[in-house]
């Protein structure tokens, strides 16, 4: 790009312009550093305006540089909606931002934008079933008759939904709680939650977690009447990275799942950070604890008592628990945190592994039906990030009640992929909702002995 100089200028005047522009550049650099350190964008696609302005000035484009720079500064103030992953969109606006819950609208100054965005603030944007239970919000310029502020807030707001599939523990965490941590932890509590599609029981159930992330009472957008709440900054939607996981390279302050687990320990008063003994050896009076996650309805362990007796013969202190939607999550979190080894069939109850101490062993029992991909994506892949030692126990045909329902040459056994091709409904009907399990105690014994070897300072057990 050629330098633009319409008229020759006296040297003193050009130097003066240079000084002015240099001051602007330095100011932008300082503001950029402050924004990076304290006001991290949840999606990381902003331009470095100071670098771009330096390039313009270095080419002698004082007039054109000023014009472009001012335009870009105005552009930088505009609210932006971006895709943080294929699962989520996030919109952010700063300045005089007004939130009207009754109309699900976020208003911004008309000088900052003429564009209008629509967003459903729930991190499963391609799932029509989930989004059917999530209200759509609009981000747009304030109209001529600007809604007057009824409440003024001095901290940023984050707008998100607890609709979708919440009530299923896996979705509670992977769709809402982990993304909420990722989006808001760097605010250090100085952030106001504005919740849409609120469920009172859900907010109560996870109140300890929500209080770790925000110092303020939650605003129920759907029950906020005619209130117009004004904020210096609003983020609508939650950043999502991956199932039950965080990518530290993309998160503010490099947060990881280990930080999320530490937050849970604080929220629920969990005593054990690690599955380790005190000192060099295990207390001989303390047996390693095995927690069996029980189920009702489907994927039930039919020989649960035999499993428990066998594990006790190996020296385990065995506990059996059946969490459901009504379970006191704090009490159950403390039980899980006391375990050294946890075993359970693939399902939402395994989400409780987030409460296991570092170094604990997690055994996922995978039902038959070529469900390795499902087990991998939901719980196997996240386990290392949670500092857990993972193993899988794969159910064989003669350990499944499907062998009582179908002949051996049925595609259910011989060609599971033909069932998968019929869609999630048929796959889940046969392999998830219509299958109970009876693991061979001999095979399971070997799996538990292997788990003992994986524990820190391995126990000496009966062989």
C-alpha positions as CSV (number, residue, x, y, z in Angstrom):
1,X,0.0,0.0,0.0
2,X,1.5,3.4,-1.1
3,X,1.9,6.2,1.4
4,X,-0.9,8.8,1.1
5,X,0.4,12.4,1.2
6,X,-2.0,14.8,-0.6
7,X,-0.1,18.0,0.4
8,X,3.5,18.7,1.4
9,X,3.7,19.7,5.1
10,X,6.2,21.7,7.1
11,X,8.4,19.4,9.2
12,X,7.3,20.7,12.6
13,X,3.6,20.0,11.9
14,X,4.4,16.4,10.7
15,X,6.4,15.8,13.8
16,X,3.4,17.1,15.9
17,X,1.1,14.6,14.2
18,X,3.6,11.8,14.7
19,X,3.7,12.6,18.4
20,X,-0.1,12.6,18.7
21,X,-0.4,9.3,16.8
22,X,2.5,7.8,18.9
23,X,0.6,8.8,22.1
24,X,-2.5,7.1,20.7
25,X,-0.5,3.9,19.9
26,X,1.0,3.8,23.4
27,X,-2.4,4.3,24.9
28,X,-3.8,1.5,22.8
29,X,-0.9,-0.8,23.9
30,X,-1.7,-0.1,27.5
31,X,-5.4,-0.7,27.1
32,X,-4.7,-3.9,25.1
33,X,-2.5,-5.2,28.0
34,X,-5.2,-4.3,30.5
35,X,-7.9,-6.0,28.5
36,X,-5.8,-9.1,28.0
37,X,-5.0,-9.4,31.7
38,X,-8.3,-8.4,33.3
39,X,-11.1,-8.5,30.8
40,X,-10.4,-11.6,28.7
41,X,-12.8,-12.2,25.9
42,X,-14.4,-15.6,26.1
43,X,-13.8,-16.3,22.5
44,X,-10.4,-14.9,21.6
45,X,-10.9,-13.6,18.1
46,X,-10.3,-9.9,18.7
47,X,-7.7,-8.0,16.6
48,X,-4.6,-6.3,18.0
49,X,-5.4,-2.8,17.1
50,X,-2.2,-1.4,18.5
51,X,-0.1,-3.5,16.2
52,X,-2.2,-2.6,13.2
53,X,-2.0,1.1,14.1
54,X,1.8,0.9,14.4
55,X,2.0,-0.5,10.9
56,X,-0.1,2.3,9.5
57,X,2.0,5.0,11.2
58,X,5.3,3.5,10.2
59,X,4.2,3.9,6.6
60,X,3.6,7.5,7.0
61,X,-0.2,7.2,6.6
62,X,-1.0,9.8,9.2
63,X,-4.4,11.0,7.8
64,X,-5.5,7.7,6.4
65,X,-4.1,5.9,9.5
66,X,-6.2,8.1,11.8
67,X,-9.3,7.5,9.8
68,X,-8.9,3.7,9.7
69,X,-7.8,3.5,13.3
70,X,-10.8,5.5,14.5
71,X,-13.1,3.2,12.4
72,X,-11.5,0.2,13.9
73,X,-11.8,1.5,17.4
74,X,-15.5,2.0,16.8
75,X,-15.7,-1.5,15.4
76,X,-13.9,-2.9,18.4
77,X,-16.7,-1.5,20.7
78,X,-19.4,-3.3,18.7
79,X,-21.1,-6.3,20.2
80,X,-19.9,-9.5,18.6
81,X,-21.4,-13.0,18.4
82,X,-18.9,-15.7,17.6
83,X,-18.8,-19.5,17.6
84,X,-16.6,-20.7,20.4
85,X,-17.0,-24.3,19.2
86,X,-19.4,-26.1,17.0
87,X,-21.5,-26.5,20.1
88,X,-21.8,-22.9,21.3
89,X,-22.2,-19.2,20.3
90,X,-21.2,-16.4,22.6
91,X,-22.2,-12.7,22.2
92,X,-20.5,-9.9,24.1
93,X,-21.2,-6.2,24.4
94,X,-19.6,-3.4,26.4
95,X,-20.6,0.1,27.3
96,X,-24.2,1.1,28.1
97,X,-25.8,-2.3,27.8
98,X,-29.4,-2.9,28.9
99,X,-31.0,-6.3,29.6
100,X,-34.8,-6.8,29.5
101,X,-35.6,-10.3,30.6
102,X,-39.3,-10.1,29.8
103,X,-38.5,-9.7,26.1
104,X,-35.3,-11.7,26.1
105,X,-33.4,-8.7,24.7
106,X,-30.0,-7.2,25.2
107,X,-29.9,-3.5,24.0
108,X,-26.7,-1.7,23.0
109,X,-26.0,1.8,21.9
110,X,-27.2,2.4,18.3
111,X,-23.9,4.2,17.5
112,X,-22.0,1.0,18.2
113,X,-24.0,-1.4,15.9
114,X,-26.8,-1.6,13.4
115,X,-26.7,-5.4,13.3
116,X,-29.1,-7.7,15.1
117,X,-28.2,-11.2,16.5
118,X,-30.2,-14.1,17.7
119,X,-28.9,-16.6,20.2
120,X,-30.1,-19.4,22.4
121,X,-27.7,-19.3,25.3
122,X,-27.2,-23.0,25.8
123,X,-24.1,-25.0,24.8
124,X,-25.7,-27.5,22.4
125,X,-26.7,-25.3,19.5
126,X,-27.2,-28.0,16.9
127,X,-29.4,-30.2,19.1
128,X,-33.0,-29.4,18.2
129,X,-34.3,-31.5,21.1
130,X,-32.4,-29.5,23.6
131,X,-33.0,-26.1,22.1
132,X,-36.7,-26.7,22.0
133,X,-36.6,-25.9,25.7
134,X,-34.4,-22.8,25.4
135,X,-35.7,-19.3,24.8
136,X,-34.1,-17.2,22.0
137,X,-32.5,-13.9,22.9
138,X,-31.9,-10.9,20.7
139,X,-29.0,-8.6,20.8
140,X,-29.7,-5.3,19.0
141,X,-29.4,-1.5,19.0
142,X,-31.5,0.4,21.4
143,X,-34.7,1.8,19.7
144,X,-35.7,5.5,19.5
145,X,-37.6,5.1,22.7
146,X,-34.9,3.7,24.8
147,X,-36.0,1.5,27.7
148,X,-35.0,3.3,30.8
149,X,-32.8,1.6,33.4
150,X,-34.7,0.4,36.4
151,X,-31.6,-1.2,38.0
152,X,-28.0,-0.2,37.6
153,X,-25.2,-2.8,38.1
154,X,-21.5,-2.1,38.4
155,X,-20.3,-5.6,37.4
156,X,-20.6,-7.6,34.1
157,X,-23.5,-9.9,33.5
158,X,-23.6,-13.4,32.0
159,X,-26.8,-14.6,30.4
160,X,-27.3,-18.3,30.2
161,X,-30.0,-21.0,30.1
162,X,-30.7,-23.9,32.4
163,X,-33.2,-25.4,29.9
164,X,-32.1,-28.0,27.4
165,X,-31.3,-31.4,29.0
166,X,-30.6,-30.2,32.5
167,X,-31.8,-32.6,35.1
168,X,-29.5,-35.3,33.6
169,X,-26.3,-35.0,35.6
170,X,-24.0,-35.4,32.6
171,X,-25.8,-32.5,30.8
172,X,-25.9,-30.4,34.0
173,X,-22.1,-30.5,34.0
174,X,-21.0,-30.7,30.3
175,X,-23.7,-28.3,28.9
176,X,-23.8,-25.7,31.8
177,X,-21.5,-26.0,34.8
178,X,-18.2,-26.6,33.1
179,X,-18.9,-23.9,30.4
180,X,-20.1,-21.5,33.1
181,X,-16.8,-22.0,35.0
182,X,-14.9,-21.5,31.8
183,X,-16.8,-18.3,30.9
184,X,-16.8,-16.7,34.4
185,X,-14.1,-18.0,36.7
186,X,-11.7,-15.2,35.7
187,X,-14.2,-12.6,37.1
188,X,-13.4,-13.9,40.6
189,X,-17.0,-13.7,41.6
190,X,-17.6,-10.2,40.4
191,X,-20.2,-11.1,37.8
192,X,-24.0,-11.2,37.8
193,X,-25.8,-14.3,36.6
194,X,-28.9,-13.7,34.5
195,X,-30.6,-17.1,34.1
196,X,-33.3,-17.9,31.5
197,X,-35.5,-21.0,31.5
198,X,-34.8,-21.1,35.2
199,X,-35.7,-24.2,37.3
200,X,-35.8,-23.4,40.9
201,X,-34.9,-26.9,42.0
202,X,-31.9,-26.9,39.7
203,X,-30.6,-23.6,41.0
204,X,-31.0,-24.9,44.6
205,X,-29.3,-28.2,43.7
206,X,-26.2,-26.5,42.4
207,X,-26.3,-23.4,44.6
208,X,-22.9,-24.2,46.2
209,X,-21.2,-24.2,42.7
210,X,-23.0,-21.0,41.6
211,X,-21.9,-19.2,44.8
212,X,-18.3,-20.1,44.0
213,X,-18.6,-18.3,40.7
214,X,-20.8,-15.3,41.5
215,X,-21.0,-13.1,44.6
216,X,-24.5,-11.9,43.7
217,X,-28.0,-13.2,43.9
218,X,-29.1,-14.9,40.7
219,X,-31.5,-12.9,38.5
220,X,-34.3,-15.0,37.0
221,X,-34.9,-13.3,33.7
222,X,-38.2,-14.9,33.1
223,X,-39.6,-13.6,36.4
224,X,-38.0,-10.1,36.3
225,X,-41.2,-8.3,35.3
226,X,-40.6,-5.0,33.5
227,X,-37.1,-4.5,34.9
228,X,-34.5,-3.1,32.6
229,X,-31.1,-3.8,34.0
230,X,-28.1,-1.8,32.9
231,X,-24.6,-3.3,32.9
232,X,-21.1,-2.1,31.8
233,X,-20.7,-5.4,30.0
234,X,-22.8,-8.4,29.0
235,X,-21.9,-11.9,27.8
236,X,-24.7,-13.9,26.4
237,X,-24.1,-17.7,26.1
238,X,-21.4,-19.9,27.5
239,X,-18.1,-20.9,26.0
240,X,-17.8,-24.7,25.3
241,X,-14.6,-26.5,24.4
242,X,-15.4,-30.3,24.6
243,X,-17.4,-32.9,26.5
244,X,-16.8,-32.6,30.2
245,X,-13.5,-30.8,29.5
246,X,-11.6,-27.6,29.1
247,X,-8.8,-26.7,26.7
248,X,-6.3,-24.6,28.8
249,X,-4.8,-23.1,25.7
250,X,-8.2,-21.4,24.9
251,X,-9.3,-20.6,28.4
252,X,-8.8,-17.4,30.4
253,X,-5.8,-17.7,32.7
254,X,-5.1,-21.1,31.3
255,X,-7.8,-22.8,33.4
256,X,-8.1,-26.6,33.1
257,X,-10.3,-29.3,34.5
258,X,-8.0,-29.6,37.5
259,X,-9.1,-26.1,38.4
260,X,-12.7,-26.9,37.9
261,X,-12.3,-29.9,40.3
262,X,-10.6,-27.7,42.8
263,X,-13.5,-25.3,42.7
264,X,-15.9,-28.3,43.4
265,X,-13.7,-29.2,46.4
266,X,-14.2,-25.7,47.7
267,X,-17.9,-25.7,47.0
268,X,-18.7,-29.0,48.7
269,X,-16.0,-29.1,51.3
270,X,-14.3,-32.2,49.9
271,X,-11.4,-33.4,52.1
272,X,-9.3,-35.4,49.7
273,X,-7.3,-33.7,47.0
274,X,-5.5,-36.9,46.1
275,X,-6.0,-40.7,46.5
276,X,-2.7,-40.9,48.4
277,X,-1.7,-42.2,51.8
278,X,-0.4,-39.9,54.6
279,X,3.3,-40.4,54.7
280,X,5.1,-43.2,52.9
281,X,2.6,-46.0,53.5
282,X,-1.1,-46.6,53.6
283,X,-2.6,-46.8,57.1
284,X,-3.0,-50.5,57.5
285,X,-6.3,-49.9,59.3
286,X,-7.7,-48.1,56.2
287,X,-8.8,-50.3,53.4
288,X,-9.0,-48.9,49.9
289,X,-12.6,-47.9,49.2
290,X,-14.5,-49.2,46.2
291,X,-17.7,-47.3,45.2
292,X,-20.1,-49.2,43.0
293,X,-22.5,-46.8,41.1
294,X,-25.8,-48.7,41.1
295,X,-28.6,-48.2,38.6
296,X,-32.3,-48.8,38.4
297,X,-34.4,-49.4,35.3
298,X,-31.8,-50.2,32.7
299,X,-28.1,-51.2,32.6
300,X,-28.6,-52.7,36.1
301,X,-25.9,-54.9,37.7
302,X,-27.9,-58.1,38.3
303,X,-25.2,-59.7,40.5
304,X,-24.4,-56.6,42.5
305,X,-24.2,-58.5,45.8
306,X,-21.8,-61.0,44.3
307,X,-19.6,-58.2,43.0
308,X,-19.5,-56.6,46.4
309,X,-18.6,-59.9,48.2
310,X,-15.8,-60.6,45.7
311,X,-14.4,-57.1,46.1
312,X,-14.5,-57.4,49.9
313,X,-12.5,-60.6,49.6
314,X,-9.8,-58.6,47.9
315,X,-9.6,-56.3,50.8
316,X,-11.8,-53.4,49.6
317,X,-14.1,-51.4,51.8
318,X,-17.2,-51.6,49.5
319,X,-19.9,-49.0,49.2
320,X,-22.9,-49.1,46.8
321,X,-24.9,-46.0,45.9
322,X,-27.7,-45.2,43.5
323,X,-27.7,-41.4,42.7
324,X,-30.7,-39.9,41.0
325,X,-32.1,-36.5,40.3
326,X,-33.3,-36.0,43.9
327,X,-29.9,-37.0,45.5
328,X,-28.3,-34.4,47.7
329,X,-25.3,-33.7,45.5
330,X,-23.1,-32.3,48.3
331,X,-23.6,-35.4,50.4
332,X,-23.0,-37.7,47.4
333,X,-19.9,-35.7,46.3
334,X,-18.4,-36.4,49.7
335,X,-19.0,-40.1,49.4
336,X,-17.4,-40.2,45.9
337,X,-14.5,-38.2,47.2
338,X,-13.8,-40.8,49.8
339,X,-13.4,-43.5,47.1
340,X,-10.1,-44.8,45.7
341,X,-11.8,-46.8,43.0
342,X,-15.2,-46.2,41.3
343,X,-16.9,-48.6,39.0
344,X,-20.2,-48.1,37.1
345,X,-22.1,-48.8,33.9
346,X,-22.0,-46.1,31.2
347,X,-24.6,-43.5,32.1
348,X,-25.1,-40.0,33.6
349,X,-24.3,-41.3,37.1
350,X,-20.7,-41.7,36.1
351,X,-20.5,-37.9,35.9
352,X,-19.9,-38.0,39.7
353,X,-16.2,-38.9,38.8
354,X,-15.7,-35.1,38.9
355,X,-15.6,-35.5,42.7
356,X,-13.0,-38.3,42.8
357,X,-9.6,-37.3,44.2
358,X,-6.6,-37.0,42.0
359,X,-5.0,-40.4,41.2
360,X,-8.2,-42.4,41.9
361,X,-9.1,-45.2,39.5
362,X,-12.3,-45.0,37.4
363,X,-13.6,-48.2,35.7
364,X,-16.3,-47.6,33.1
365,X,-18.4,-50.7,32.4
366,X,-19.3,-50.5,28.7
367,X,-22.5,-52.3,27.6
368,X,-22.3,-54.5,24.5
369,X,-23.2,-53.0,21.2
370,X,-20.0,-51.3,19.8
371,X,-20.5,-48.4,22.2
372,X,-16.8,-47.8,22.6
373,X,-17.0,-44.4,20.8
374,X,-19.8,-43.3,23.2
375,X,-17.8,-44.4,26.3
376,X,-14.7,-42.7,24.9
377,X,-16.2,-39.4,24.1
378,X,-18.2,-38.9,27.3
379,X,-15.9,-40.3,30.1
380,X,-12.7,-41.9,28.8
381,X,-11.3,-38.8,27.1
382,X,-12.0,-36.4,30.0
383,X,-10.5,-38.7,32.6
384,X,-6.8,-37.8,32.2
385,X,-7.7,-34.1,32.3
386,X,-9.4,-34.8,35.7
387,X,-6.2,-36.6,36.8
388,X,-7.9,-40.0,37.0
389,X,-6.6,-43.4,36.0
390,X,-9.1,-44.9,33.6
391,X,-9.9,-48.4,32.5
392,X,-12.8,-50.0,30.7
393,X,-14.6,-53.2,31.4
394,X,-16.4,-54.3,28.1
395,X,-19.4,-56.5,28.5
396,X,-19.5,-59.7,26.5
397,X,-22.6,-61.2,25.0
398,X,-23.0,-63.8,27.7
399,X,-22.8,-61.1,30.4
400,X,-25.8,-59.2,28.8
401,X,-29.5,-59.8,29.1
402,X,-29.6,-59.2,25.3
403,X,-28.5,-62.8,24.9
404,X,-31.9,-63.8,26.4
405,X,-33.9,-61.6,24.0
406,X,-32.2,-62.2,20.7
407,X,-30.8,-65.3,18.9
408,X,-27.0,-65.4,18.6
409,X,-27.1,-64.7,14.9
410,X,-29.2,-61.6,15.3
411,X,-27.7,-58.3,13.9
412,X,-27.8,-57.0,17.5
413,X,-24.8,-59.2,18.1
414,X,-23.4,-59.8,14.6
415,X,-23.8,-56.4,13.1
416,X,-24.2,-53.6,15.7
417,X,-23.4,-51.0,13.2
418,X,-26.7,-51.8,11.3
419,X,-28.5,-50.9,14.5
420,X,-26.4,-47.7,14.9
421,X,-27.4,-46.7,11.3
422,X,-31.0,-46.6,12.3
423,X,-30.3,-43.6,14.5
424,X,-29.9,-42.7,18.2
425,X,-33.4,-43.7,19.0
426,X,-33.0,-47.3,18.0
427,X,-29.5,-47.5,19.3
428,X,-30.5,-46.3,22.8
429,X,-33.6,-48.4,22.8
430,X,-31.8,-51.6,22.4
431,X,-28.3,-51.1,23.8
432,X,-29.0,-48.6,26.6
433,X,-32.6,-48.9,27.7
434,X,-33.1,-52.6,27.2
435,X,-29.9,-54.1,28.5
436,X,-29.0,-55.3,32.0
437,X,-25.6,-56.8,32.9
438,X,-24.1,-59.6,34.9
439,X,-20.3,-59.3,34.8
440,X,-18.3,-62.5,35.2
441,X,-16.8,-62.3,38.7
442,X,-13.6,-63.9,37.5
443,X,-13.0,-61.2,34.8
444,X,-14.1,-58.5,37.2
445,X,-11.7,-59.7,39.9
446,X,-8.8,-59.3,37.5
447,X,-10.0,-55.8,36.7
448,X,-10.1,-54.8,40.4
449,X,-6.7,-56.3,41.0
450,X,-5.4,-54.2,38.2
451,X,-7.1,-51.1,39.7
452,X,-5.3,-51.7,43.0
453,X,-1.9,-51.7,41.1
454,X,-2.8,-48.4,39.6
455,X,-3.4,-46.7,43.0
456,X,-0.6,-44.6,44.4
457,X,1.6,-46.7,46.8
458,X,-0.2,-49.9,45.7
459,X,-1.9,-51.9,48.4
460,X,-0.9,-55.5,49.1
461,X,-4.0,-57.5,48.7
462,X,-5.1,-61.1,48.6
463,X,-4.2,-62.8,45.4
